[in-house]
Amino acid sequence: MLRMYDCRSDGVYMPLLYYSRQEGPKVMLVGMLHAGEKPFYQRVNNILQKRDAVIYEEPFVRDAETMQHLDEEWRPLLEGTNEDDAFVAAIRMPMPPQKFMRDQGWIEQVRCFDYSQEHWISGDGAWGRGKADVRLTEQTWQQIYERIRTVEKKIRDEKIRAAKFFLHKVDVESATVRDYISFRQLYEKEIEQMVNHPTLVYSRDDMALEVFDEAIRTRSPRYVGMIFGNGHVPHMDKLLRVRGFQLKTVQWLRILTITSHE
């Protein structure tokens, strides 16, 4: 399975995957974190300007005020007595929180790209372009809660404790990038496979590749860029291979820096 990101001694690197097939366009698939260092997004944006079409994941939140509201909305659930709510908060609340982003000088992905460009095409069926309501459907939430109840209690309890510990360090301004990475990586594969993939990833990937197929059919692009959250990369890679594309090379760009004193 493809790595969703590469954690090295000097930081976290995201993949730019380059594909081609005998006939049709070349493709570049970019795995993203939705918040990080501005130079990463600038480099990706410069590359995307040279693509004939860009299929993108619709931004979940388009402004800092809404993100801050979500931070505040999820925190009581994490600290509450309902174990299901606390675990969902630990894996679904906005991470990193706004305060940590400000402390690190990070920026939201959404602020770095012009999604209104004519050759940019929304490939996300979770919500429409520019939709103000950022909440998932009741059916999706029901599916998430059904899936989390299949997760081992040990995993749930440790993830909840880790979320509380990380947020406490954020509150007292002692959290580091390594702390954030450690929290993300804790049972990441298990949570992706057991909860996120069947509820939030696979169906959206299928829809994105349908949009991709339609763009190729109607626009005949020579080079297509695709930018989606890093959790989508492994399944999208499979869907591209089914369509005859072969992975030719992978370029890694740093999105988060780890300093030597951490």
ChimeraX commands (.cxc) that place a marker at each C-alpha (Angstrom):
marker #1 position 0.00,0.00,0.00 radius 0.5
marker #1 position 1.20,3.51,-0.78 radius 0.5
marker #1 position 2.33,5.63,2.12 radius 0.5
marker #1 position -0.06,8.49,2.80 radius 0.5
marker #1 position 2.86,10.62,4.02 radius 0.5
marker #1 position 6.49,10.23,5.00 radius 0.5
marker #1 position 7.62,11.28,8.47 radius 0.5
marker #1 position 11.34,12.07,8.49 radius 0.5
marker #1 position 13.70,13.56,11.05 radius 0.5
marker #1 position 13.28,17.05,9.58 radius 0.5
marker #1 position 9.55,17.00,8.97 radius 0.5
marker #1 position 6.52,15.50,7.27 radius 0.5
marker #1 position 6.53,15.03,3.50 radius 0.5
marker #1 position 3.53,14.60,1.21 radius 0.5
marker #1 position 3.51,12.60,-2.04 radius 0.5
marker #1 position 3.05,13.91,-5.57 radius 0.5
marker #1 position 2.37,10.80,-7.64 radius 0.5
marker #1 position 2.84,10.89,-11.41 radius 0.5
marker #1 position 0.92,8.47,-13.66 radius 0.5
marker #1 position 0.59,7.80,-17.36 radius 0.5
marker #1 position -0.95,5.23,-19.72 radius 0.5
marker #1 position -0.65,4.43,-23.40 radius 0.5
marker #1 position -3.53,6.70,-24.41 radius 0.5
marker #1 position -5.02,9.69,-22.65 radius 0.5
marker #1 position -3.65,12.28,-20.26 radius 0.5
marker #1 position -0.87,12.18,-17.75 radius 0.5
marker #1 position -2.04,12.46,-14.14 radius 0.5
marker #1 position -0.56,13.95,-10.98 radius 0.5
marker #1 position -2.22,12.93,-7.70 radius 0.5
marker #1 position -1.29,15.04,-4.67 radius 0.5
marker #1 position -1.92,13.87,-1.11 radius 0.5
marker #1 position -2.67,16.79,1.21 radius 0.5
marker #1 position -2.85,17.75,4.82 radius 0.5
marker #1 position -5.50,20.44,5.07 radius 0.5
marker #1 position -3.26,22.66,7.19 radius 0.5
marker #1 position 0.49,23.14,7.00 radius 0.5
marker #1 position 3.28,25.44,5.91 radius 0.5
marker #1 position 2.57,27.97,3.17 radius 0.5
marker #1 position 5.62,27.15,0.96 radius 0.5
marker #1 position 4.25,23.62,0.41 radius 0.5
marker #1 position 0.92,24.89,-0.90 radius 0.5
marker #1 position 2.65,27.52,-3.02 radius 0.5
marker #1 position 4.82,24.89,-4.70 radius 0.5
marker #1 position 1.83,22.66,-5.35 radius 0.5
marker #1 position -0.20,25.58,-6.68 radius 0.5
marker #1 position 2.60,26.55,-9.06 radius 0.5
marker #1 position 2.63,23.01,-10.43 radius 0.5
marker #1 position -1.16,22.90,-10.77 radius 0.5
marker #1 position -1.16,26.07,-12.86 radius 0.5
marker #1 position 0.51,24.01,-15.59 radius 0.5
marker #1 position -2.29,21.39,-15.63 radius 0.5
marker #1 position -5.17,21.49,-18.09 radius 0.5
marker #1 position -7.69,20.28,-15.51 radius 0.5
marker #1 position -7.63,19.97,-11.71 radius 0.5
marker #1 position -9.98,17.64,-9.82 radius 0.5
marker #1 position -10.11,18.71,-6.18 radius 0.5
marker #1 position -11.57,17.72,-2.85 radius 0.5
marker #1 position -14.13,20.28,-1.79 radius 0.5
marker #1 position -12.86,22.25,1.23 radius 0.5
marker #1 position -14.78,21.22,4.34 radius 0.5
marker #1 position -14.46,24.65,5.92 radius 0.5
marker #1 position -13.68,27.85,4.05 radius 0.5
marker #1 position -13.03,30.29,6.91 radius 0.5
marker #1 position -11.15,30.41,10.22 radius 0.5
marker #1 position -14.22,31.56,12.16 radius 0.5
marker #1 position -16.14,28.40,11.30 radius 0.5
marker #1 position -13.12,26.25,12.12 radius 0.5
marker #1 position -12.78,27.94,15.51 radius 0.5
marker #1 position -16.47,27.27,16.14 radius 0.5
marker #1 position -15.94,23.59,15.36 radius 0.5
marker #1 position -12.97,23.50,17.75 radius 0.5
marker #1 position -15.21,24.81,20.52 radius 0.5
marker #1 position -18.14,22.57,19.58 radius 0.5
marker #1 position -16.17,19.32,19.70 radius 0.5
marker #1 position -14.19,19.98,22.88 radius 0.5
marker #1 position -17.08,19.35,25.35 radius 0.5
marker #1 position -17.84,16.04,23.63 radius 0.5
marker #1 position -14.23,14.93,24.03 radius 0.5
marker #1 position -14.30,15.84,27.71 radius 0.5
marker #1 position -17.78,14.39,28.31 radius 0.5
marker #1 position -18.92,11.06,29.74 radius 0.5
marker #1 position -20.35,9.52,26.53 radius 0.5
marker #1 position -17.57,7.25,25.26 radius 0.5
marker #1 position -18.91,7.10,21.70 radius 0.5
marker #1 position -19.08,10.90,21.45 radius 0.5
marker #1 position -15.62,11.26,22.99 radius 0.5
marker #1 position -14.04,8.85,20.51 radius 0.5
marker #1 position -15.77,10.49,17.54 radius 0.5
marker #1 position -14.52,13.86,18.81 radius 0.5
marker #1 position -10.98,12.46,19.13 radius 0.5
marker #1 position -10.93,11.36,15.49 radius 0.5
marker #1 position -13.20,13.93,13.82 radius 0.5
marker #1 position -12.67,17.28,15.59 radius 0.5
marker #1 position -10.52,19.73,13.61 radius 0.5
marker #1 position -6.89,18.76,14.08 radius 0.5
marker #1 position -4.72,20.67,14.48 radius 0.5
marker #1 position -6.82,23.21,16.40 radius 0.5
marker #1 position -6.71,26.85,15.40 radius 0.5
marker #1 position -4.55,27.89,18.36 radius 0.5
marker #1 position -1.86,25.34,17.49 radius 0.5
marker #1 position -1.89,26.46,13.86 radius 0.5
marker #1 position -1.40,30.08,14.89 radius 0.5
marker #1 position 1.40,29.12,17.29 radius 0.5
marker #1 position 3.19,27.20,14.51 radius 0.5
marker #1 position 2.57,29.78,11.78 radius 0.5
marker #1 position 0.65,27.29,9.64 radius 0.5
marker #1 position -2.07,28.13,7.14 radius 0.5
marker #1 position -5.23,26.36,5.95 radius 0.5
marker #1 position -5.03,24.72,2.54 radius 0.5
marker #1 position -8.22,26.48,1.46 radius 0.5
marker #1 position -6.53,29.90,1.70 radius 0.5
marker #1 position -3.81,28.91,-0.77 radius 0.5
marker #1 position -5.78,27.90,-3.87 radius 0.5
marker #1 position -8.28,29.63,-6.15 radius 0.5
marker #1 position -10.99,27.00,-6.46 radius 0.5
marker #1 position -13.08,29.20,-8.75 radius 0.5
marker #1 position -10.75,28.77,-11.75 radius 0.5
marker #1 position -12.54,27.45,-14.83 radius 0.5
marker #1 position -10.33,24.39,-15.19 radius 0.5
marker #1 position -10.75,23.44,-11.50 radius 0.5
marker #1 position -13.51,20.85,-11.06 radius 0.5
marker #1 position -15.01,19.73,-7.75 radius 0.5
marker #1 position -14.68,15.98,-7.42 radius 0.5
marker #1 position -16.24,15.71,-3.99 radius 0.5
marker #1 position -19.77,14.51,-3.49 radius 0.5
marker #1 position -19.86,15.19,0.24 radius 0.5
marker #1 position -21.03,18.78,-0.17 radius 0.5
marker #1 position -21.57,21.19,-3.04 radius 0.5
marker #1 position -19.21,23.96,-4.14 radius 0.5
marker #1 position -19.42,26.94,-1.79 radius 0.5
marker #1 position -22.04,25.26,0.38 radius 0.5
marker #1 position -22.37,27.08,3.69 radius 0.5
marker #1 position -23.53,24.06,5.72 radius 0.5
marker #1 position -20.40,22.07,6.48 radius 0.5
marker #1 position -22.12,19.34,8.47 radius 0.5
marker #1 position -22.23,15.75,7.28 radius 0.5
marker #1 position -25.59,14.11,6.65 radius 0.5
marker #1 position -27.43,12.29,9.42 radius 0.5
marker #1 position -26.99,9.05,7.51 radius 0.5
marker #1 position -23.21,9.51,7.38 radius 0.5
marker #1 position -23.05,10.20,11.11 radius 0.5
marker #1 position -25.10,7.09,11.76 radius 0.5
marker #1 position -22.65,5.06,9.70 radius 0.5
marker #1 position -19.68,6.57,11.59 radius 0.5
marker #1 position -21.19,5.70,14.96 radius 0.5
marker #1 position -21.95,2.17,13.77 radius 0.5
marker #1 position -18.35,1.74,12.68 radius 0.5
marker #1 position -16.72,3.16,15.82 radius 0.5
marker #1 position -18.57,0.63,17.94 radius 0.5
marker #1 position -16.60,-2.10,16.15 radius 0.5
marker #1 position -13.28,-0.55,17.24 radius 0.5
marker #1 position -11.47,-2.26,20.12 radius 0.5
marker #1 position -11.99,-0.48,23.45 radius 0.5
marker #1 position -8.23,-0.22,24.03 radius 0.5
marker #1 position -7.84,1.76,20.80 radius 0.5
marker #1 position -10.76,4.02,21.63 radius 0.5
marker #1 position -9.58,4.75,25.16 radius 0.5
marker #1 position -5.96,5.45,24.16 radius 0.5
marker #1 position -6.99,7.74,21.30 radius 0.5
marker #1 position -9.27,9.73,23.59 radius 0.5
marker #1 position -6.51,10.10,26.19 radius 0.5
marker #1 position -4.03,11.14,23.50 radius 0.5
marker #1 position -6.41,13.80,22.14 radius 0.5
marker #1 position -6.96,15.25,25.61 radius 0.5
marker #1 position -3.22,15.25,26.33 radius 0.5
marker #1 position -2.36,16.95,23.04 radius 0.5
marker #1 position -5.03,19.62,23.48 radius 0.5
marker #1 position -3.82,20.27,27.03 radius 0.5
marker #1 position -0.31,20.87,25.69 radius 0.5
marker #1 position -1.80,23.21,23.07 radius 0.5
marker #1 position -3.63,25.13,25.81 radius 0.5
marker #1 position -0.43,25.68,27.80 radius 0.5
marker #1 position 1.57,26.42,24.63 radius 0.5
marker #1 position 3.97,23.49,25.03 radius 0.5
marker #1 position 2.77,21.36,22.08 radius 0.5
marker #1 position 5.29,20.63,19.34 radius 0.5
marker #1 position 5.03,19.37,15.78 radius 0.5
marker #1 position 6.28,16.00,17.02 radius 0.5
marker #1 position 3.40,15.93,19.52 radius 0.5
marker #1 position 0.94,16.55,16.70 radius 0.5
marker #1 position 2.47,13.84,14.53 radius 0.5
marker #1 position 2.46,11.36,17.42 radius 0.5
marker #1 position -1.23,12.02,17.99 radius 0.5
marker #1 position -2.05,11.60,14.29 radius 0.5
marker #1 position -0.11,8.36,14.01 radius 0.5
marker #1 position -1.64,6.69,17.07 radius 0.5
marker #1 position -3.79,3.87,15.64 radius 0.5
marker #1 position -4.05,5.83,12.40 radius 0.5
marker #1 position -4.14,2.75,10.15 radius 0.5
marker #1 position -6.74,0.98,12.28 radius 0.5
marker #1 position -9.03,4.03,12.40 radius 0.5
marker #1 position -8.66,4.66,8.68 radius 0.5
marker #1 position -9.51,1.06,7.81 radius 0.5
marker #1 position -12.29,0.50,10.33 radius 0.5
marker #1 position -14.01,3.90,10.37 radius 0.5
marker #1 position -12.94,6.43,7.76 radius 0.5
marker #1 position -12.55,4.29,4.65 radius 0.5
marker #1 position -16.04,2.71,4.65 radius 0.5
marker #1 position -17.84,5.93,5.68 radius 0.5
marker #1 position -15.92,8.93,4.30 radius 0.5
marker #1 position -13.34,7.75,1.77 radius 0.5
marker #1 position -14.33,4.97,-0.64 radius 0.5
marker #1 position -17.63,6.41,-1.88 radius 0.5
marker #1 position -16.12,9.87,-2.35 radius 0.5
marker #1 position -13.13,8.43,-4.21 radius 0.5
marker #1 position -15.47,6.57,-6.56 radius 0.5
marker #1 position -17.36,9.80,-7.25 radius 0.5
marker #1 position -14.14,11.75,-7.79 radius 0.5
marker #1 position -12.97,9.25,-10.40 radius 0.5
marker #1 position -16.34,9.48,-12.14 radius 0.5
marker #1 position -15.76,13.24,-12.37 radius 0.5
marker #1 position -12.25,12.47,-13.61 radius 0.5
marker #1 position -13.64,10.19,-16.35 radius 0.5
marker #1 position -16.14,12.83,-17.41 radius 0.5
marker #1 position -13.46,15.53,-17.54 radius 0.5
marker #1 position -11.29,13.37,-19.79 radius 0.5
marker #1 position -14.24,12.60,-22.05 radius 0.5
marker #1 position -15.50,16.19,-22.39 radius 0.5
marker #1 position -12.32,18.27,-22.05 radius 0.5
marker #1 position -9.59,16.04,-23.51 radius 0.5
marker #1 position -6.91,17.40,-21.14 radius 0.5
marker #1 position -3.27,16.51,-21.72 radius 0.5
marker #1 position -2.38,16.66,-18.02 radius 0.5
marker #1 position -4.74,16.32,-15.04 radius 0.5
marker #1 position -3.95,17.32,-11.46 radius 0.5
marker #1 position -5.83,15.81,-8.52 radius 0.5
marker #1 position -5.60,17.15,-4.95 radius 0.5
marker #1 position -7.24,15.22,-2.12 radius 0.5
marker #1 position -6.60,14.59,1.54 radius 0.5
marker #1 position -3.81,12.12,2.14 radius 0.5
marker #1 position -6.24,9.46,3.40 radius 0.5
marker #1 position -7.69,9.20,-0.10 radius 0.5
marker #1 position -4.38,8.44,-1.84 radius 0.5
marker #1 position -4.17,4.62,-1.50 radius 0.5
marker #1 position -7.68,3.97,-2.84 radius 0.5
marker #1 position -7.39,6.60,-5.59 radius 0.5
marker #1 position -4.14,4.94,-6.65 radius 0.5
marker #1 position -6.06,1.65,-7.05 radius 0.5
marker #1 position -8.83,3.36,-9.04 radius 0.5
marker #1 position -6.30,4.94,-11.41 radius 0.5
marker #1 position -4.57,1.60,-11.93 radius 0.5
marker #1 position -7.92,-0.02,-12.78 radius 0.5
marker #1 position -8.19,2.59,-15.54 radius 0.5
marker #1 position -4.85,1.54,-16.97 radius 0.5
marker #1 position -2.64,4.20,-15.41 radius 0.5
marker #1 position 0.80,3.22,-14.17 radius 0.5
marker #1 position 2.68,5.01,-11.42 radius 0.5
marker #1 position 5.90,6.35,-12.92 radius 0.5
marker #1 position 7.48,8.37,-10.14 radius 0.5
marker #1 position 6.82,9.90,-6.72 radius 0.5
marker #1 position 7.99,13.34,-5.63 radius 0.5
marker #1 position 8.00,14.21,-1.92 radius 0.5
marker #1 position 7.49,17.78,-0.69 radius 0.5
marker #1 position 7.78,18.88,2.92 radius 0.5
marker #1 position 4.60,20.26,4.44 radius 0.5
marker #1 position 5.62,20.36,8.14 radius 0.5
marker #1 position 9.04,21.13,9.57 radius 0.5
marker #1 position 10.46,19.47,12.68 radius 0.5
marker #1 position 13.14,21.62,14.29 radius 0.5
marker #1 position 16.24,20.14,15.85 radius 0.5
marker #1 position 15.31,21.21,19.38 radius 0.5
marker #1 position 12.01,19.30,19.44 radius 0.5
marker link #1:1,2 radius 0.2
marker link #1:2,3 radius 0.2
marker link #1:3,4 radius 0.2
marker link #1:4,5 radius 0.2
marker link #1:5,6 radius 0.2
marker link #1:6,7 radius 0.2
marker link #1:7,8 radius 0.2
marker link #1:8,9 radius 0.2
marker link #1:9,10 radius 0.2
marker link #1:10,11 radius 0.2
marker link #1:11,12 radius 0.2
marker link #1:12,13 radius 0.2
marker link #1:13,14 radius 0.2
marker link #1:14,15 radius 0.2
marker link #1:15,16 radius 0.2
marker link #1:16,17 radius 0.2
marker link #1:17,18 radius 0.2
marker link #1:18,19 radius 0.2
marker link #1:19,20 radius 0.2
marker link #1:20,21 radius 0.2
marker link #1:21,22 radius 0.2
marker link #1:22,23 radius 0.2
marker link #1:23,24 radius 0.2
marker link #1:24,25 radius 0.2
marker link #1:25,26 radius 0.2
marker link #1:26,27 radius 0.2
marker link #1:27,28 radius 0.2
marker link #1:28,29 radius 0.2
marker link #1:29,30 radius 0.2
marker link #1:30,31 radius 0.2
marker link #1:31,32 radius 0.2
marker link #1:32,33 radius 0.2
marker link #1:33,34 radius 0.2
marker link #1:34,35 radius 0.2
marker link #1:35,36 radius 0.2
marker link #1:36,37 radius 0.2
marker link #1:37,38 radius 0.2
marker link #1:38,39 radius 0.2
marker link #1:39,40 radius 0.2
marker link #1:40,41 radius 0.2
marker link #1:41,42 radius 0.2
marker link #1:42,43 radius 0.2
marker link #1:43,44 radius 0.2
marker link #1:44,45 radius 0.2
marker link #1:45,46 radius 0.2
marker link #1:46,47 radius 0.2
marker link #1:47,48 radius 0.2
marker link #1:48,49 radius 0.2
marker link #1:49,50 radius 0.2
marker link #1:50,51 radius 0.2
marker link #1:51,52 radius 0.2
marker link #1:52,53 radius 0.2
marker link #1:53,54 radius 0.2
marker link #1:54,55 radius 0.2
marker link #1:55,56 radius 0.2
marker link #1:56,57 radius 0.2
marker link #1:57,58 radius 0.2
marker link #1:58,59 radius 0.2
marker link #1:59,60 radius 0.2
marker link #1:60,61 radius 0.2
marker link #1:61,62 radius 0.2
marker link #1:62,63 radius 0.2
marker link #1:63,64 radius 0.2
marker link #1:64,65 radius 0.2
marker link #1:65,66 radius 0.2
marker link #1:66,67 radius 0.2
marker link #1:67,68 radius 0.2
marker link #1:68,69 radius 0.2
marker link #1:69,70 radius 0.2
marker link #1:70,71 radius 0.2
marker link #1:71,72 radius 0.2
marker link #1:72,73 radius 0.2
marker link #1:73,74 radius 0.2
marker link #1:74,75 radius 0.2
marker link #1:75,76 radius 0.2
marker link #1:76,77 radius 0.2
marker link #1:77,78 radius 0.2
marker link #1:78,79 radius 0.2
marker link #1:79,80 radius 0.2
marker link #1:80,81 radius 0.2
marker link #1:81,82 radius 0.2
marker link #1:82,83 radius 0.2
marker link #1:83,84 radius 0.2
marker link #1:84,85 radius 0.2
marker link #1:85,86 radius 0.2
marker link #1:86,87 radius 0.2
marker link #1:87,88 radius 0.2
marker link #1:88,89 radius 0.2
marker link #1:89,90 radius 0.2
marker link #1:90,91 radius 0.2
marker link #1:91,92 radius 0.2
marker link #1:92,93 radius 0.2
marker link #1:93,94 radius 0.2
marker link #1:94,95 radius 0.2
marker link #1:95,96 radius 0.2
marker link #1:96,97 radius 0.2
marker link #1:97,98 radius 0.2
marker link #1:98,99 radius 0.2
marker link #1:99,100 radius 0.2
marker link #1:100,101 radius 0.2
marker link #1:101,102 radius 0.2
marker link #1:102,103 radius 0.2
marker link #1:103,104 radius 0.2
marker link #1:104,105 radius 0.2
marker link #1:105,106 radius 0.2
marker link #1:106,107 radius 0.2
marker link #1:107,108 radius 0.2
marker link #1:108,109 radius 0.2
marker link #1:109,110 radius 0.2
marker link #1:110,111 radius 0.2
marker link #1:111,112 radius 0.2
marker link #1:112,113 radius 0.2
marker link #1:113,114 radius 0.2
marker link #1:114,115 radius 0.2
marker link #1:115,116 radius 0.2
marker link #1:116,117 radius 0.2
marker link #1:117,118 radius 0.2
marker link #1:118,119 radius 0.2
marker link #1:119,120 radius 0.2
marker link #1:120,121 radius 0.2
marker link #1:121,122 radius 0.2
marker link #1:122,123 radius 0.2
marker link #1:123,124 radius 0.2
marker link #1:124,125 radius 0.2
marker link #1:125,126 radius 0.2
marker link #1:126,127 radius 0.2
marker link #1:127,128 radius 0.2
marker link #1:128,129 radius 0.2
marker link #1:129,130 radius 0.2
marker link #1:130,131 radius 0.2
marker link #1:131,132 radius 0.2
marker link #1:132,133 radius 0.2
marker link #1:133,134 radius 0.2
marker link #1:134,135 radius 0.2
marker link #1:135,136 radius 0.2
marker link #1:136,137 radius 0.2
marker link #1:137,138 radius 0.2
marker link #1:138,139 radius 0.2
marker link #1:139,140 radius 0.2
marker link #1:140,141 radius 0.2
marker link #1:141,142 radius 0.2
marker link #1:142,143 radius 0.2
marker link #1:143,144 radius 0.2
marker link #1:144,145 radius 0.2
marker link #1:145,146 radius 0.2
marker link #1:146,147 radius 0.2
marker link #1:147,148 radius 0.2
marker link #1:148,149 radius 0.2
marker link #1:149,150 radius 0.2
marker link #1:150,151 radius 0.2
marker link #1:151,152 radius 0.2
marker link #1:152,153 radius 0.2
marker link #1:153,154 radius 0.2
marker link #1:154,155 radius 0.2
marker link #1:155,156 radius 0.2
marker link #1:156,157 radius 0.2
marker link #1:157,158 radius 0.2
marker link #1:158,159 radius 0.2
marker link #1:159,160 radius 0.2
marker link #1:160,161 radius 0.2
marker link #1:161,162 radius 0.2
marker link #1:162,163 radius 0.2
marker link #1:163,164 radius 0.2
marker link #1:164,165 radius 0.2
marker link #1:165,166 radius 0.2
marker link #1:166,167 radius 0.2
marker link #1:167,168 radius 0.2
marker link #1:168,169 radius 0.2
marker link #1:169,170 radius 0.2
marker link #1:170,171 radius 0.2
marker link #1:171,172 radius 0.2
marker link #1:172,173 radius 0.2
marker link #1:173,174 radius 0.2
marker link #1:174,175 radius 0.2
marker link #1:175,176 radius 0.2
marker link #1:176,177 radius 0.2
marker link #1:177,178 radius 0.2
marker link #1:178,179 radius 0.2
marker link #1:179,180 radius 0.2
marker link #1:180,181 radius 0.2
marker link #1:181,182 radius 0.2
marker link #1:182,183 radius 0.2
marker link #1:183,184 radius 0.2
marker link #1:184,185 radius 0.2
marker link #1:185,186 radius 0.2
marker link #1:186,187 radius 0.2
marker link #1:187,188 radius 0.2
marker link #1:188,189 radius 0.2
marker link #1:189,190 radius 0.2
marker link #1:190,191 radius 0.2
marker link #1:191,192 radius 0.2
marker link #1:192,193 radius 0.2
marker link #1:193,194 radius 0.2
marker link #1:194,195 radius 0.2
marker link #1:195,196 radius 0.2
marker link #1:196,197 radius 0.2
marker link #1:197,198 radius 0.2
marker link #1:198,199 radius 0.2
marker link #1:199,200 radius 0.2
marker link #1:200,201 radius 0.2
marker link #1:201,202 radius 0.2
marker link #1:202,203 radius 0.2
marker link #1:203,204 radius 0.2
marker link #1:204,205 radius 0.2
marker link #1:205,206 radius 0.2
marker link #1:206,207 radius 0.2
marker link #1:207,208 radius 0.2
marker link #1:208,209 radius 0.2
marker link #1:209,210 radius 0.2
marker link #1:210,211 radius 0.2
marker link #1:211,212 radius 0.2
marker link #1:212,213 radius 0.2
marker link #1:213,214 radius 0.2
marker link #1:214,215 radius 0.2
marker link #1:215,216 radius 0.2
marker link #1:216,217 radius 0.2
marker link #1:217,218 radius 0.2
marker link #1:218,219 radius 0.2
marker link #1:219,220 radius 0.2
marker link #1:220,221 radius 0.2
marker link #1:221,222 radius 0.2
marker link #1:222,223 radius 0.2
marker link #1:223,224 radius 0.2
marker link #1:224,225 radius 0.2
marker link #1:225,226 radius 0.2
marker link #1:226,227 radius 0.2
marker link #1:227,228 radius 0.2
marker link #1:228,229 radius 0.2
marker link #1:229,230 radius 0.2
marker link #1:230,231 radius 0.2
marker link #1:231,232 radius 0.2
marker link #1:232,233 radius 0.2
marker link #1:233,234 radius 0.2
marker link #1:234,235 radius 0.2
marker link #1:235,236 radius 0.2
marker link #1:236,237 radius 0.2
marker link #1:237,238 radius 0.2
marker link #1:238,239 radius 0.2
marker link #1:239,240 radius 0.2
marker link #1:240,241 radius 0.2
marker link #1:241,242 radius 0.2
marker link #1:242,243 radius 0.2
marker link #1:243,244 radius 0.2
marker link #1:244,245 radius 0.2
marker link #1:245,246 radius 0.2
marker link #1:246,247 radius 0.2
marker link #1:247,248 radius 0.2
marker link #1:248,249 radius 0.2
marker link #1:249,250 radius 0.2
marker link #1:250,251 radius 0.2
marker link #1:251,252 radius 0.2
marker link #1:252,253 radius 0.2
marker link #1:253,254 radius 0.2
marker link #1:254,255 radius 0.2
marker link #1:255,256 radius 0.2
marker link #1:256,257 radius 0.2
marker link #1:257,258 radius 0.2
marker link #1:258,259 radius 0.2
marker link #1:259,260 radius 0.2
marker link #1:260,261 radius 0.2
marker link #1:261,262 radius 0.2
view
